[in-house]
Amino acid sequence: MAQEKRQIVQYLADYRPYPFILSETRLDFTLVPDATRVKAILSFAPRDSGQSQDLVLDGGEEVKLISLTIDGHEPDPAHVTRQDETLTIAATALPDAPFTVETEVEINPMANTTFEGLYMSGGMFCTQCEAQGFRHITFYPDRPDVMTTFRVGIHSDQNVLLSNGNLIGQKECGTEWYDPWPKPSYLFALVAGNLVAISDSFTTLSGRKVDLNVWVRPGDEDRADFAMESLIRSMKWDEEAYGREYDLEVFNIVAVDDFNMGAMENKGLNIFNSKLVLASPETATDGDYERIEGVIGHEYFHNWTGNRITCRDWFQLCLKEGLTVFRDQQFTSDMRSAPVKRIMDVQTLRARQFREDAGPLAHPPRPDHYEEINNFYTATVYEKGAEVIGMLKRLIGDDSYRQALDLYFDRHDGDAATIEDWLNVFQDATGRDLTQFKHWYTDAGTPHLNMVEEWSETTAGGTLTLTFTQNTPPTPGQPDKPARVIPIAVGLIGPNGDEVLPTQILEMTQASQGFSFEGLGARPVVSALRDFSAPVILTRNIDDDTRAFLLANDPNPFARWEAGRELAIAALVALSQGQPGGDSYVKAIGQLIADDDADPAFRALCLNLPGDEEIATRLSTLGIEPDPDAIYQARQDLARRIAETHQDLLARIYDSMQVSGAYSPDAEPSAKRALRIAALSLLNRIDGGERAEILFGTATNMTERMAALTCLIRRGRGQTALQILLEQFGDNRLVMDKWFSVQPMAAPPESAVATARELAQRSDFDWKNPNRYRALIGGLSANHAAFHARDGSGYNFVAEWIMKMDPVNPQIAARMSSVFETWPRYDTVRRAKALVALEQIAAVAGLSRNTREMVSRMIAAGA
């Protein structure tokens, strides 16, 4: 058979429908760790009568073809071409009528270290098929717009054999599953292992009973209850908030230790990274519980926004992911504190997506080309995709949003849809023209929004005019950007602190646009971009006194937090440049945290200083080269000043926020612990770590133990506590991930790289496990001053481990390489060290396409 290389770069403009309709897929698996056999029967029909086109099936090089027949007959070998990732059957070998292609292949799950396709994790067979993993299982049209029903037989001596859909047959060493809802291959799933289930049931709105199972390894069943509770809450919420009912007889979740992602929404059989299923007070933090609840909701919500309606091609990835992220954000807001959730989402967006937009990896939520689709599972696709949907909802209102979503589900159920389909639904439901709004999907970059105030007085009262100017900086391949539709939520606050104008949405559509408010009795203070109504960078001429006023008086929690954040950033920017600053912030933050009527979780967020990376980003925006060492020192100094100034208040908060009774991960006790920990982190600067040491020894939950441990490591007193954790939890993989991560993350910058190198030599550093690898390498990368060490040691360490991981698991290596994306903004010495590290990676023989694409784009940014 001829060997050819397929086109590497894929373009949206080249999309063509698959020329064949696939009406049914039958699969039969005989599972053997090193020699699994997969039989596939695919029922095809030409899309158009009289067409004469080749049948192209995707299939990786590791898939060994045993047999191939068409309607029961072997084709002429001259009509079959095996390429590097495809199998092509010439049109001359195909009937001009419906036909069946039957293949048998052999694969080696045990040798599959990429965790794509069918692989093994601790003796268990697992699959991960998004985005293009199914082609590593058998030959198939592995694209999201080819949707069909699946009937799957599984033969194995494992005690639990699972696939998508409903169980329709079971016998010794075998099960048969049927999924009646057409789906693409990326949603296929199979699990076979020695598992036990936590079981429950849910009765849908229409009265159907659904069996629910969370499958875990024996011994882990006592840590799966919260996952089940989260699933039931998700199912109920989706019925109430979106009218979406579950559609199969069973819903299975399986916890897997070796998993590249957080979780996967396979129809009726969600496969989860075990860290997002397993939780107990002794092993999981409040943050872990909240993430479990949110991710279980996310994957369940995909049943309609991703499964029943999927994406036509991978360029439309943000359609299913952005919408589902938005839905899981709404879910968590309803389960917990909506203002706190909004602030945390914005923090994540700014930390990850704004950085992405400002660097060499910038791309629109819907890119127009890609080399490796796995590299586009990004904050832009997920988080910014969710922000775009949030803007749509603000522009049209809650009722119109619900009408549009109902129309979307009715019109596109069973479809592989596009962004155009999505926007057309909103246009048809509301009558709005969304042509300009579409730029949020097609243009990269974060718009910069400037606000100027003008006040005038007449005998009829005062008039305030707000003039906004928008500009989106150039990004790779997109130097010029047209004006976007920007919803700007604004409120006005009088000099006495009362709100004189509640929130209004100003709809900006021009490059520069003014809005006037008339008949005002006195000049108000403007509360702008409330609830972060658009993902933009807002600049305005505002002094510290006005920020402090907003922090004290703004009724909008996000705007209030933002005022405090801006005070802190202004102080840290000044301090990092050797200038005085911080007095206004230290005073204002004391007034805020003394407000016992405020939500403890909100007060905790306000107490947490902006991170080093956020300050570096702000300095870069101001045209100043960030100095990681100076930023680190500025944060240490400001935190110490807060602690010294408000020592008594912080001590009172620390004592009063102690939660008594049995542990609960619910919002109220979690909020109290968050505020207590925030106070501890500051007091730790001046008490020598005494409180942290006591808390570590007395805490009954992992939330407080990890907080205490972090404080102790920062004070150089962590070794005893680390040894205690190691002795207690050395065989608990998830706790040990925390153990590996916290040490380089919390260590002083001057010792963090040495700490990471020492940990990497340990026998329990199972670096081929994605969680353990991310824990250590990601932990060091999160230590801003250590990763950007002037001697290049941080760059070198991370680069070494990217090169080591790449031949084993290219997805993980490529994603880790993104920690280098900001390298061009630093000083000459650091840029030179980072470039050497990136070039070393790029020079590796046989470097994967995943990592090569990422690294080459970052190197090009420094040219």
Beta strands, then each sheet from edge to edge (+ up, - down):
strand 1: 10-11
strand 2: 20-30
strand 3: 36-46
strand 4: 55-58
strand 5: 64-70
strand 6: 80-82
strand 7: 86-89
strand 8: 99-107
strand 9: 117-121
strand 10: 124-128
strand 11: 148-155
strand 12: 160-163
strand 13: 166-171
strand 14: 174-183
strand 15: 190-193
strand 16: 196-203
strand 17: 209-216
strand 18: 250-256
strand 19: 263-264
strand 20: 269-273
strand 21: 310-311
strand 22: 369-370
strand 23: 416-417
strand 24: 448-458
strand 25: 461-471
strand 26: 486-493
strand 27: 499-508
strand 28: 512-520
strand 29: 525-528
strand 30: 537-540
sheet 1: 1+ 22-
sheet 2: 5+ 8- 3+ 2- 11- 14+ 13-
sheet 3: 4+ 7- 6+
sheet 4: 9+ 10-
sheet 5: 12+ 15-
sheet 6: 16+ 17- 18- 20- 19+
sheet 7: 21+ 23+
sheet 8: 28+ 25- 24+ 30+
sheet 9: 27+ 26- 29+
end
